[in-house]
Amino acid sequence: MSENIVEVESLNLTEFFTDFLKIFKDSRGEFKYRKKIARMGLEHSISLVIDFEDLLSFNENIANKLLESPREVLQAASEAIKEVLRIENPDYAKEVEQFHARIRGLPESHHVSIRGIRASHIGKLVAVEGIITKISPVKHQLVTAVFRCRECGEEITVEQHERGLEKPASCPRCEAEGRKRFEFDLVAEKSKFIDWQKFVLQERPEELPPGQLPRSIEVIIKEDLVDTIRPGDRAVVVGFLSVVKEKSAKREGPPIFRTYLEANYVEVSSKENLDVEITPEDERKILELSRRPDIRELIINTIAPSIYGYNEIKTAIAALLFGGNSKVYPDGVRVRGDIHILLIGDPGTAKSQLLRYVASIAPRGIYTTGKGSTAAGLTAAVIREKNSGDFFLEAGALVLADGGVACLHPDTRVLVNGEYVKIGELFNSAKSYIALSRSEIVDIEEKEMNVAALNIESLKMENARATIIRRKPWKVEMVRLKFRSGNEIILTPDHLLIDGSTLYWKKAGEFKVGDKVLAPLKLPSVEKKVYILDILPEEWLVKLNQEEKRELRKKVLEKFKHLSEFNRFYGVSKDFLSGKGSITVGKLRQILKDLGIYEKWKTRILTYGLHSRQERLKVPYVTPELAYFLGLIYGDGWIHKNGRRVRIGIVKSKVNEKQIQRIYRVFDTFYDGKLKKHERRVDSKINGFITSSNDIIFYLNSPLLGFLYEYITRENFKNAFSLDDESLKGFIAAVMDSDGCISIKKNSKGEVAHIEFLLSKNMKQDTAFAMLLRRFDIYSRVIQGDSVNKIVITGRKNVENLINAIEKYSDKIKRIPPLKHPVSSNNDKIP
């Protein structure tokens, strides 16, 4: 044994594989792999599949080393492919940086069941067979990163080793110049990425031990292996087992690792790809049988002959096996010729035996029981993956989280695509289809949506992607749950919620007064800006200046021969690009998208108007300062429309000198015009006493600002949820400065701050504003009043979070003194 080891180690693996690929001949005496390598350039292939049997017959020691140390051997084989390709096709060898050797046909001794994977297999080359159940989207793995130093611009290359993002330890130029602080930015366009995908391989249903749930293993595929499989395929995966440390809440627990498979080769062996081969002898016998007058009875009697009777059922099974003819009608409608049967009966009446018989003789038949149907999948589902939050396509169930996801009243508001909308408005009946889910007839619409999802393990909100929305009829009474926060939800009694006391799932109809329900506290952050060109109505007008028209005209003439051709194609006036004409927002968006420059142009400052009155802001998107101004209109202002005029006003007391100066500064950052003002004196009689106040009224005529205000506040702040974090902070800060109330009281523990918002009498609007606070981990309660509702900030941490969020933009919040005990610690948070 020691001699064999010495022989392998002394042999240069790359030279060995180069010789193997050059001189190996198959049974017909042909150079098997040289021919394959010669075709790689024509097929634009970067992988060469090598049969393990060939390697074993050529050199048994190298074949054994491949099984024990696959990474080292496969790397040498991949380098050898490039060496041979330099001879066979030098140009293609220069074009492709790296080639891959793929191994197939491992011996049975290295075929491991998913249930049989053990620690002894880690790092070894194995073959694992199963059914593919989940597939992630194709992502991109960084393999070679290029970083640019922020100080000097030096670019540094760092190889990545699958242990998170590895950054440079220092910058050589900055180090030489005596700097001690190093900050780097990733230069994505100069870095190297490869395609990356993950899928889940699950035990085959026929291999499951009685009473056991199926086990599975994650498989990583890269580069040309991605998107070569789909859910439901049966596959043999050749690869080597790797480990990754499990995340554990217990710091002092043992270091536990879970295994995953790095695929080297994937061979789909699904029965869907099997074809029936009919020999001439088979054909002769079939023709002989077709002449028999009793052929119908013969076929029926040969179906499960050990089971007596059931002639009607066996006739149906025979029809199922033979199938029908598909038809295409004159109007193009295609009717499939497939025949389906449903067997219903008492236990012990041979239903399963009949199914087994059909599966055994049908070339594409797969027998699956109740456990197999749940485990392996009959249709498809969209399931959220625990670690990344992505939604995977999984073979298994028709609807994601059946029994609860869509069982909400249509008026229930949900956070979708950055908007706080009624769930009933999301469903489009015209695009839906009828399906059967858990014995219920439901309507399904396939629709991609960005949603806020609760991670059950971390109990934190995450951004995720949903692809299905379900609607079902419900004629029984609904359940209305009202919470101390002021929120309420209407849902079916069987809708599952998480009990806040036990953290177990519980039906909505079983909750009682005083119970707690686990609900999201902190909503996911939003970084995407709200661009004005994205949200303006299509009928608004855009006026381009001469420089903008010249640039757009140049782009247009790259696609059209003449401007007249462009004008006719889009139905625009000839004055649009050649004169002083304007164009509608909808038409401009269409043109810019067709030219592939919309994303660039929406970041520009353009002139907009609904009629002849046109305005040009200093910013192309809603900034924190602009959002602050809109918040002041909501809290202390008004909007009055009179024909084409949109008059905006904001009232402030002359006492608030700092706020008045802030309004001027904020306004100057986004508006290229003057903010007018006038003073007034107001006398009021309160409890028999006359009080006077001097106010300043700011006003201007601005249809554009009027639209932006209505966009943010319409339908109970529906669109305010799409504001980026900083802009939302500015909006909340303005509402705080306008309608916020801060009182400092003393008690036995010290000074206590009490914070309230006094906004409106509209309960739905106020609860929506309280939901906006959740973006910054601020929990509040909405208390309904006779004249105005109160939004009360409860909990020490919530007040601290509010201060941290808006102190940059708010004048009023800065006046809270540093207190030892800011507020009562009582709140509704679950520890």
C-alpha positions in Angstrom: 0.0 0.0 0.0 2.8 2.4 0.8 4.4 1.8 -2.6 1.2 2.9 -4.3 1.1 6.1 -2.3 4.7 7.0 -3.1 4.0 6.4 -6.8 1.0 8.7 -6.8 2.7 11.5 -4.9 5.7 11.5 -7.1 3.7 11.7 -10.2 2.8 15.2 -11.6 -0.9 15.1 -11.8 -1.3 17.8 -14.5 1.2 15.9 -16.7 -0.6 12.7 -16.1 -3.9 14.0 -17.1 -2.4 15.7 -20.1 -1.1 12.3 -21.3 -4.4 10.7 -20.4 -6.4 13.1 -22.5 -4.0 12.9 -25.4 -3.5 9.1 -25.7 -6.6 7.4 -24.2 -8.4 5.3 -26.8 -11.9 3.8 -26.5 -13.0 0.3 -27.5 -13.1 1.4 -31.2 -9.5 2.6 -31.1 -10.4 6.3 -31.3 -8.9 9.1 -29.3 -12.0 9.7 -27.2 -11.0 12.8 -25.2 -8.9 14.5 -27.9 -12.0 14.5 -30.2 -14.2 15.9 -27.4 -11.6 18.6 -26.6 -11.4 19.5 -30.3 -15.2 20.1 -30.4 -15.2 22.3 -27.2 -14.5 25.5 -29.2 -17.3 24.8 -31.7 -19.8 24.1 -28.8 -18.5 27.0 -26.7 -18.1 24.5 -23.8 -15.9 25.0 -20.8 -16.3 21.5 -19.3 -15.1 18.1 -20.3 -17.0 15.0 -19.0 -14.6 12.2 -18.1 -15.9 8.6 -17.4 -14.5 7.2 -14.2 -14.2 3.8 -15.7 -11.8 5.2 -18.3 -9.6 6.7 -15.6 -9.7 3.5 -13.6 -8.6 1.4 -16.5 -5.8 3.9 -17.4 -4.4 4.2 -13.8 -6.1 2.7 -10.8 -3.9 4.7 -8.3 -5.0 8.1 -9.8 -8.6 7.0 -9.8 -8.4 6.1 -6.1 -6.7 9.4 -5.4 -9.5 11.2 -7.2 -12.0 9.6 -4.8 -10.0 10.5 -1.7 -8.7 14.0 -2.7 -11.1 15.3 -5.4 -10.2 19.0 -5.2 -6.5 18.5 -5.9 -7.0 16.0 -8.7 -9.8 17.8 -10.4 -7.8 21.0 -10.4 -4.9 19.2 -12.1 -7.4 17.7 -14.6 -8.8 21.1 -15.4 -5.3 22.5 -16.1 -4.6 19.6 -18.3 -7.7 20.3 -20.4 -6.3 23.7 -21.1 -2.9 22.3 -22.0 -4.4 20.0 -24.6 -6.7 22.7 -25.9 -3.7 24.9 -26.6 -2.7 22.3 -29.1 -6.1 21.5 -30.5 -7.6 25.0 -30.5 -5.1 27.7 -29.4 -7.5 30.7 -30.0 -10.3 29.2 -27.8 -7.7 28.3 -25.1 -6.7 32.0 -24.9 -10.4 33.1 -24.8 -11.4 31.0 -21.8 -9.6 31.5 -18.5 -10.6 28.2 -16.8 -11.9 24.9 -17.9 -13.5 22.2 -15.8 -13.1 18.4 -15.6 -16.5 16.7 -14.8 -16.5 13.1 -13.5 -19.4 10.7 -14.1 -20.0 7.0 -13.5 -18.6 6.6 -10.0 -18.5 3.0 -8.7 -21.4 1.7 -6.6 -19.2 1.7 -3.5 -19.2 5.5 -3.7 -22.9 6.0 -4.3 -24.2 7.3 -1.0 -27.8 7.7 0.0 -28.8 11.1 1.6 -29.8 9.2 4.7 -26.4 7.5 4.8 -24.2 10.6 4.6 -21.7 10.6 7.5 -18.6 12.5 8.7 -16.3 10.0 7.0 -17.6 11.2 3.6 -16.5 14.8 4.2 -14.0 15.9 1.5 -14.5 12.7 -0.5 -15.9 12.4 -4.0 -19.4 10.7 -3.8 -22.5 10.3 -6.0 -25.8 11.1 -4.4 -29.2 10.3 -6.1 -32.5 12.0 -5.3 -35.3 14.3 -6.4 -34.7 18.0 -6.9 -37.2 19.9 -4.8 -36.0 23.5 -4.5 -34.0 25.7 -6.8 -32.8 29.2 -6.1 -32.4 32.0 -8.6 -29.1 32.2 -10.4 -26.7 34.4 -8.4 -23.2 35.6 -8.9 -20.2 34.6 -6.7 -17.3 36.9 -6.4 -14.0 35.0 -7.0 -11.5 37.8 -7.7 -12.2 41.2 -6.1 -10.7 44.5 -7.2 -10.7 47.1 -4.5 -10.0 50.8 -4.9 -8.5 52.8 -2.0 -10.7 55.8 -1.2 -7.6 58.0 -0.3 -5.3 57.5 -3.2 -7.2 55.5 -5.8 -4.8 52.5 -5.8 -6.5 49.3 -7.1 -5.7 46.1 -5.2 -6.7 42.6 -6.3 -7.8 40.1 -3.6 -8.6 36.4 -4.3 -11.8 35.3 -2.5 -12.0 32.0 -0.7 -15.7 31.5 0.2 -15.3 32.9 3.7 -17.2 36.1 3.3 -15.9 39.2 1.5 -12.1 39.4 2.1 -10.7 43.0 1.9 -7.1 44.2 1.7 -5.4 44.6 5.0 -3.7 47.8 3.9 -3.0 50.0 0.9 0.7 49.8 -0.1 0.8 53.4 -1.5 -1.0 54.9 1.6 1.2 52.9 3.9 4.3 54.2 2.1 3.0 57.8 2.5 2.5 57.3 6.3 -1.3 56.9 6.4 -2.7 54.5 9.0 -6.4 54.5 8.0 -7.4 52.4 5.0 -10.9 52.3 3.4 -11.7 50.5 0.2 -14.6 50.3 -2.3 -15.3 47.2 -4.4 -14.8 47.9 -8.1 -17.5 45.5 -9.4 -16.8 46.1 -13.2 -13.2 45.0 -12.8 -13.8 42.1 -10.4 -14.5 38.6 -11.6 -17.8 36.9 -10.8 -19.1 33.4 -11.7 -22.7 32.1 -11.8 -23.9 30.4 -8.7 -27.0 28.4 -7.8 -28.3 26.3 -5.0 -30.8 23.5 -5.0 -32.1 20.9 -2.6 -31.8 17.2 -3.3 -34.3 15.0 -1.4 -34.7 11.3 -0.9 -36.7 9.5 -3.5 -40.2 8.6 -2.1 -39.9 4.9 -2.8 -36.7 4.8 -0.6 -38.4 6.3 2.5 -38.5 3.9 5.5 -42.0 3.5 6.9 -43.1 6.4 9.0 -40.1 8.5 8.3 -39.9 12.0 6.8 -37.7 12.5 3.8 -34.2 13.9 4.3 -32.5 16.3 2.0 -29.1 18.0 1.3 -28.2 21.3 -0.2 -26.2 21.2 -3.4 -24.1 24.1 -4.9 -23.7 24.3 -8.6 -21.6 26.8 -10.5 -20.8 28.2 -13.9 -22.1 26.0 -16.8 -24.0 23.7 -14.4 -26.5 26.4 -13.4 -30.1 26.2 -14.8 -29.5 22.7 -16.1 -32.1 21.1 -13.8 -35.6 21.9 -12.6 -37.8 20.9 -9.6 -39.1 17.4 -9.9 -36.1 16.0 -11.8 -34.5 12.9 -10.6 -30.8 13.4 -10.6 -27.4 11.8 -9.7 -25.1 14.4 -8.3 -21.3 13.8 -8.3 -19.4 16.1 -6.0 -17.5 16.4 -2.8 -19.0 17.0 0.6 -18.1 20.2 2.4 -19.2 21.6 5.8 -20.4 25.0 7.1 -20.8 26.0 10.7 -24.4 26.2 11.9 -25.6 29.4 13.4 -26.5 28.8 17.0 -28.1 31.1 19.6 -26.0 29.4 22.3 -22.5 30.8 22.3 -21.1 28.1 24.6 -22.6 25.2 22.6 -20.4 22.7 20.7 -19.2 23.6 17.2 -21.8 21.9 15.0 -21.4 21.8 11.2 -23.8 20.8 8.6 -22.9 19.2 5.2 -23.6 20.4 1.7 -22.6 19.0 -1.6 -20.4 20.9 -4.1 -21.4 19.5 -7.4 -18.9 18.5 -10.0 -21.4 16.9 -12.4 -25.2 16.5 -12.5 -26.9 13.8 -14.5 -30.6 14.1 -14.8 -32.1 10.6 -14.7 -35.8 11.4 -14.5 -38.2 9.0 -16.0 -39.6 11.8 -18.0 -36.6 11.4 -20.4 -37.1 7.6 -20.8 -38.4 6.4 -24.2 -39.8 3.0 -25.0 -37.6 1.1 -27.4 -39.7 -1.3 -29.6 -37.7 -4.0 -31.4 -38.8 -5.6 -34.6 -39.8 -8.7 -32.6 -41.9 -6.6 -30.3 -43.6 -5.0 -33.3 -44.4 -8.4 -34.8 -46.0 -9.7 -31.6 -48.1 -6.4 -31.2 -49.4 -6.8 -34.8 -50.3 -10.5 -34.1 -52.2 -9.5 -30.9 -54.1 -6.7 -32.7 -55.7 -9.4 -34.9 -57.3 -11.2 -32.0 -61.0 -10.6 -31.6 -60.7 -10.7 -27.8 -57.8 -8.2 -27.6 -59.8 -5.8 -25.4 -60.7 -8.4 -22.8 -57.1 -9.8 -23.0 -55.6 -6.4 -22.1 -58.1 -5.8 -19.3 -57.5 -9.2 -17.8 -53.7 -8.8 -17.9 -53.8 -5.7 -15.7 -52.9 -6.8 -12.1 -54.1 -10.4 -12.8 -53.5 -11.4 -9.1 -56.3 -9.0 -8.1 -59.8 -10.5 -8.8 -62.6 -8.6 -10.4 -62.7 -4.8 -10.8 -63.3 -5.0 -14.5 -64.6 -1.4 -14.7 -61.6 -0.1 -12.8 -59.2 -2.2 -14.9 -60.9 -0.9 -18.1 -60.3 2.7 -16.9 -56.6 1.9 -16.1 -56.2 0.4 -19.6 -57.6 3.6 -21.1 -55.2 5.6 -18.9 -52.2 3.6 -20.1 -53.1 3.9 -23.8 -54.1 7.5 -23.6 -56.0 9.6 -26.1 -55.1 11.7 -29.1 -54.5 15.4 -28.6 -56.6 17.6 -30.8 -56.1 21.1 -32.2 -59.3 23.0 -33.1 -59.5 25.5 -36.0 -59.4 28.4 -33.5 -56.0 27.1 -32.2 -57.2 25.7 -28.9 -55.3 22.5 -28.1 -57.0 19.7 -26.1 -54.6 17.2 -24.5 -55.2 13.5 -25.0 -54.1 12.6 -21.4 -56.5 10.5 -19.4 -56.7 10.7 -15.6 -58.5 8.5 -13.1 -59.3 8.9 -9.4 -59.7 5.8 -7.2 -61.7 6.2 -4.0 -62.5 3.3 -1.7 -62.2 1.8 1.7 -58.8 0.6 3.2 -57.7 -2.8 2.0 -59.4 -2.7 -1.4 -56.2 -3.0 -3.4 -56.0 0.7 -4.5 -52.3 0.9 -3.8 -51.6 -2.4 -5.5 -53.3 -1.3 -8.7 -51.2 1.9 -8.6 -48.0 0.0 -8.1 -48.8 -2.2 -11.1 -49.4 0.8 -13.3 -46.2 2.4 -12.1 -44.3 -0.8 -12.9 -45.4 -1.0 -16.5 -45.7 2.6 -17.5 -42.3 3.9 -18.7 -42.8 7.3 -17.1 -44.8 6.1 -14.2 -43.7 7.2 -10.7 -45.4 5.6 -7.7 -45.9 8.0 -4.7 -47.9 7.6 -1.6 -49.2 10.2 0.8 -45.8 10.8 2.4 -44.2 10.8 -1.0 -46.7 13.3 -2.4 -45.9 15.7 0.4 -42.2 15.0 0.3 -41.3 14.8 -3.4 -44.0 17.0 -4.8 -46.9 16.7 -7.3 -47.0 20.3 -8.4 -44.9 23.3 -7.4 -44.7 25.9 -4.7 -42.8 29.1 -3.8 -41.0 28.6 -0.5 -38.9 31.1 1.3 -35.4 29.9 2.1 -34.4 30.4 5.7 -30.9 32.0 5.4 -31.2 34.3 2.4 -34.9 35.2 2.5 -35.2 34.4 -1.2 -38.2 32.5 -2.6 -37.3 29.1 -4.1 -39.3 27.2 -6.6 -40.1 23.9 -4.9 -41.9 20.8 -6.1 -44.4 20.0 -3.4 -47.5 22.1 -2.7 -49.7 24.3 -4.9 -49.6 27.4 -2.6 -47.0 28.8 -0.3 -47.9 28.3 3.3 -51.4 26.9 2.5 -54.0 27.6 5.1 -53.1 31.2 6.1 -51.3 33.4 3.6 -54.2 34.8 1.7 -57.0 34.3 4.2 -57.3 38.0 5.0 -60.2 40.3 4.4 -59.8 42.1 1.1 -59.7 45.5 3.0 -56.7 44.3 5.1 -53.6 46.5 4.3 -50.3 44.8 3.5 -46.9 46.2 2.7 -46.2 45.2 -1.0 -43.7 46.8 -3.4 -43.1 49.7 -0.9 -46.8 50.6 -0.7 -49.3 50.1 2.1 -52.2 48.7 0.1 -55.4 46.7 0.5 -54.7 43.0 -0.3 -57.9 42.9 -2.3 -56.5 45.5 -4.7 -53.5 43.2 -5.5 -55.7 40.4 -7.0 -56.5 40.6 -10.7 -59.4 38.2 -11.5 -58.7 38.5 -15.2 -55.2 37.0 -14.8 -56.1 34.3 -12.3 -57.0 30.6 -12.7 -58.9 28.1 -10.6 -57.0 25.5 -8.7 -57.7 22.9 -6.0 -55.8 23.3 -2.8 -56.4 21.0 0.2 -59.8 20.1 -1.0 -60.7 23.8 -1.5 -61.4 25.5 -4.8 -59.3 28.7 -4.9 -58.3 31.4 -7.4 -54.6 31.7 -8.0 -52.8 34.6 -9.6 -49.1 34.3 -10.4 -47.6 37.8 -9.6 -44.1 38.8 -8.5 -44.2 41.1 -5.5 -41.7 42.5 -3.0 -43.0 41.9 0.5 -42.0 42.3 4.1 -41.7 38.8 5.6 -41.1 37.7 9.2 -38.2 35.4 9.7 -39.6 32.9 12.2 -36.1 31.9 13.5 -34.7 35.4 14.1 -38.1 37.0 14.6 -36.9 39.9 12.4 -38.5 41.5 9.3 -36.8 40.8 6.0 -37.4 41.8 2.4 -38.5 38.8 0.4 -40.2 38.1 -3.0 -43.6 36.4 -3.3 -44.8 35.0 -6.6 -48.4 33.8 -5.8 -51.5 35.4 -4.4 -54.5 33.2 -3.6 -58.2 34.1 -3.1 -60.8 31.8 -1.7 -64.6 32.3 -1.1 -65.6 32.6 2.5 -69.3 32.7 3.6 -68.9 32.1 7.3 -68.2 34.9 9.9 -64.8 36.5 9.9 -62.7 37.3 13.0 -61.8 40.8 13.9 -58.7 41.2 16.1 -58.1 44.6 17.6 -54.8 45.4 19.3 -53.7 48.0 21.9 -51.6 49.7 19.3 -54.8 50.7 17.5 -54.3 48.3 14.6 -56.9 45.7 13.7 -57.1 42.8 11.3 -60.0 40.9 9.8 -59.3 37.3 8.8 -60.7 33.8 8.7 -61.0 31.9 11.9 -58.6 29.2 10.6 -55.9 31.7 9.8 -52.8 30.8 11.8 -51.0 33.4 13.9 -48.2 33.1 16.4 -49.2 33.3 20.0 -47.0 35.9 21.7 -46.9 34.0 24.9 -46.1 30.5 23.7 -44.5 31.3 20.2 -46.6 28.5 18.8 -49.0 28.7 15.9 -52.6 29.2 16.9 -55.9 29.7 14.9 -57.2 33.3 14.9 -60.6 32.1 16.2 -59.0 30.8 19.4 -57.5 34.1 20.6 -59.1 35.8 23.6 -59.0 39.3 25.0 -55.7 39.9 26.6 -53.8 37.4 24.5 -50.6 38.5 22.6 -50.0 38.0 18.9 -46.5 38.0 17.4 -46.3 40.9 14.9 -43.6 42.7 13.1 -42.0 45.6 15.0 -39.2 46.9 12.8 -40.0 47.1 9.1 -37.2 46.5 6.6 -35.1 49.5 5.6 -35.6 51.2 2.2 -32.6 52.6 0.2 -34.3 53.2 -3.2 -35.1 56.8 -3.9 -38.5 58.0 -5.1 -37.7 59.7 -8.4 -40.2 62.3 -9.7 -40.2 61.0 -13.2 -41.2 57.5 -11.9 -44.3 58.8 -10.1 -45.7 61.7 -12.2 -49.0 60.9 -14.0 -48.7 60.2 -17.7 -50.7 63.3 -18.8 -48.3 65.7 -17.1 -45.9 67.6 -19.5 -42.1 67.7 -19.7 -40.3 70.6 -21.2 -36.8 69.9 -22.3 -34.2 72.6 -22.8 -32.1 72.9 -26.0 -29.1 71.0 -24.5 -31.4 68.1 -23.4 -33.1 68.1 -26.8 -29.8 67.9 -28.7 -28.6 65.0 -26.5 -31.9 63.1 -26.9 -32.0 63.9 -30.7 -28.6 62.3 -31.1 -29.8 59.1 -29.4 -33.0 59.0 -31.5 -31.0 59.3 -34.8 -28.9 56.3 -33.8 -32.1 54.2 -34.1 -34.2 56.2 -36.7 -33.0 57.5 -40.0 -34.9 60.8 -39.8 -36.7 62.7 -37.0 -39.9 62.5 -39.1 -39.8 58.7 -38.9 -39.4 59.0 -35.1 -42.2 61.5 -34.8 -44.6 59.2 -36.7 -43.6 56.1 -34.8 -44.3 57.7 -31.4 -47.0 60.1 -32.5 -45.3 63.2 -31.2 -45.2 66.7 -32.5 -42.4 67.7 -34.8 -41.8 70.7 -32.4 -40.8 68.3 -29.6 -37.2 67.9 -30.7 -37.0 70.6 -33.4 -38.8 73.4 -31.7 -40.2 74.6 -28.4 -42.8 71.8 -28.0 -43.4 69.7 -24.9 -44.2 66.0 -24.5 -46.3 64.1 -22.0 -44.5 62.2 -19.2 -46.0 58.9 -20.3 -44.7 59.3 -23.8 -41.2 60.5 -22.7 -40.9 57.4 -20.3 -41.8 55.1 -23.2 -39.2 56.7 -25.5 -36.4 56.7 -22.9 -37.1 53.1 -22.0 -37.1 52.0 -25.7 -33.7 53.8 -26.2 -32.3 52.1 -23.0 -31.5 55.4 -21.2 -34.5 55.8 -18.8 -32.5 54.9 -15.7 -30.0 57.6 -16.6 -32.5 60.3 -17.5 -34.7 59.8 -14.4 -31.8 61.0 -12.3 -31.8 64.4 -14.2 -33.5 67.6 -13.1 -36.2 68.2 -15.7 -39.0 70.8 -16.0 -42.5 69.5 -15.4 -46.0 71.0 -15.5 -49.6 70.0 -15.8 -50.5 73.0 -18.0 -48.6 76.0 -19.1 -47.3 76.6 -15.6 -44.1 74.5 -15.4 -41.6 74.1 -12.6 -38.0 72.8 -12.3 -37.0 71.6 -8.9 -33.3 71.5 -7.9 -33.5 67.7 -7.2 -34.8 64.8 -9.3 -36.1 62.8 -6.4 -37.7 63.2 -2.9 -34.9 64.3 -0.6 -35.1 64.5 3.2 -35.5 68.2 2.9 -38.3 68.0 0.4 -40.0 65.3 2.5 -39.6 67.6 5.6 -41.4 70.4 3.7 -44.2 68.0 2.7 -44.5 66.9 6.3 -44.9 70.6 7.4 -47.8 70.9 4.9 -49.4 67.8 6.5 -48.9 69.0 10.1 -49.3 72.8 9.9 -50.4 73.6 6.4 -53.0 73.3 3.7 -53.5 73.0 -0.1 -56.1 74.9 -2.0 -56.9 74.2 -5.7 -58.5 76.8 -7.9 -58.5 75.9 -11.5 -54.9 75.5 -12.6 -53.6 77.2 -9.5 -52.4 75.1 -6.5 -51.9 77.3 -3.5 -49.8 75.9 -0.6 -49.7 77.4 2.8 -47.8 76.7 6.1 -48.6 78.5 9.4 -45.9 78.9 12.0 -45.9 81.0 15.2 -43.3 83.8 15.3 -42.1 82.4 18.6 -40.6 79.4 16.7 -37.7 81.4 15.2 -35.5 78.3 14.7 -38.2 76.5 12.8 -38.9 79.5 10.6 -35.2 79.7 9.7 -35.1 75.9 9.0 -38.1 76.3 6.7 -36.1 78.9 4.6 -33.0 76.7 4.5 -34.9 73.5 3.6 -37.0 75.2 0.9 -33.8 76.6 -0.8 -32.3 73.1 -1.2 -35.0 71.8 -3.5 -37.0 74.8 -5.0 -35.7 77.3 -7.5 -38.1 80.1 -6.5 -39.1 82.3 -3.6 -41.2 81.3 -0.6 -43.5 84.2 0.1 -44.9 85.1 3.5 -47.2 87.4 5.4 -47.9 88.0 9.1 -51.2 87.9 11.0 -52.4 88.4 14.5 -54.9 85.9 16.0 -57.0 86.6 19.1 -58.5 83.6 20.9 -60.8 83.4 23.9 -59.9 80.4 26.2 -61.8 80.0 29.5 -62.9 83.6 29.5 -59.4 84.9 28.9 -58.3 86.5 25.6 -55.0 85.4 24.2 -53.1 86.7 21.2 -50.5 85.1 18.9 -48.5 86.4 16.0 -48.2 83.9 13.1 -46.3 83.8 9.9 -48.0 82.2 6.9 -45.7 80.9 4.2 -47.3 80.4 0.8 -46.6 79.7 -2.9 -48.3 78.5 -6.0 -46.8 75.1 -7.0 -48.8 72.3 -8.8 -45.7 70.1 -8.7 -45.3 70.3 -4.9 -49.0 69.9 -4.5 -48.9 66.6 -6.5 -45.9 65.3 -4.4 -47.8 66.1 -1.2 -50.9 64.3 -2.4 -48.8 61.3 -3.7 -47.2 60.9 -0.2 -50.3 61.3 1.9 -53.0 59.8 -0.3 -55.0 56.7 0.8 -53.6 56.7 4.3 -49.9 57.2 3.5 -50.0 54.4 0.9 -47.0 55.7 -0.9 -45.1 57.1 2.1 -43.9 53.6 2.8 -41.8 53.7 -0.4 -39.8 56.7 0.8 -36.1 55.9 1.5 -35.1 55.9 5.2 -33.6 59.4 5.3 -36.5 61.0 3.5 -39.0 59.3 5.8 -37.0 60.6 8.8 -37.4 64.1 7.3 -41.1 63.6 6.9 -41.6 62.3 10.4 -39.4 65.1 11.8 -41.6 67.7 10.2 -44.8 66.1 11.6 -43.1 66.0 15.0 -42.2 69.7 14.8 -45.8 70.5 13.8 -48.1 68.2 15.7 -45.7 66.5 18.2 -46.2 67.1 21.9 -43.3 66.6 24.4 -43.9 66.9 28.1 -41.3 66.4 30.9 -42.7 65.1 34.2 -41.1 64.2 37.5 -41.7 61.0 39.5 -40.0 58.9 42.1 -37.5 57.6 39.5 -36.6 61.0 38.1 -37.7 63.0 35.0 -39.9 61.2 32.5 -40.5 62.3 28.9 -44.0 61.8 27.4 -44.2 62.0 23.6 -47.5 62.3 21.6 -48.5 63.0 18.0 -51.9 64.8 17.7 -52.6 64.4 14.0 -56.3 63.9 13.0 -59.6 62.2 13.7 -59.0 59.6 10.9 -58.2 56.4 12.7 -56.9 54.5 9.6 -54.6 57.4 8.6 -53.2 57.6 12.2 -52.6 53.9 12.5 -50.8 54.0 9.1 -48.5 56.8 10.4 -47.8 54.7 13.5 -46.9 51.9 11.1 -44.4 54.3 9.4 -42.6 54.7 12.7 -42.0 50.9 12.7 -39.3 51.4 10.0 -37.1 52.8 12.8 -38.1 50.2 15.5 -40.5 52.7 17.2 -43.5 51.1 18.7 -46.5 53.4 19.5 -50.2 53.2 20.4 -53.0 55.0 18.7 -55.7 56.1 21.2 -58.9 57.3 19.7 -60.2 60.6 21.0 -63.3 62.8 20.7 -61.7 65.6 18.8 -58.3 64.2 17.8 -56.5 60.9 18.0 -53.3 60.5 19.9 -50.2 58.5 18.8 -48.4 57.8 22.1 -44.8 56.6 22.1 -44.4 54.0 24.8 -41.3 52.4 26.1 -37.8 53.8 26.9 -36.2 52.2 23.9 -38.9 53.5 21.5 -38.3 57.1 22.6 -34.6 56.7 22.2 -35.1 55.3 18.7 -37.3 58.2 17.7 -34.7 60.7 18.9 -31.9 58.9 17.1 -34.0 58.8 13.9 -35.1 62.4 13.5 -32.8 64.5 15.7 -30.8 65.4 12.5 -33.9 67.1 11.0 -36.2 68.1 13.9 -35.9 71.2 16.1 -38.4 70.2 18.7 -36.9 66.8 19.4 -33.6 68.4 20.2 -35.1 70.1 23.2 -35.6 66.8 25.1 -33.0 67.0 27.9 -30.8 64.0 28.6 -32.8 62.1 31.2 -31.8 59.2 33.4 -35.1 57.5 32.9 -36.6 59.0 29.6 -40.0 57.2 29.8 -41.7 54.3 31.4 -40.2 50.9 30.4 -43.6 49.4 30.1 -44.5 48.3 26.5 -45.9 45.5 24.5 -42.6 44.1 23.2 -42.0 40.4 23.7 -38.5 39.9 25.2 
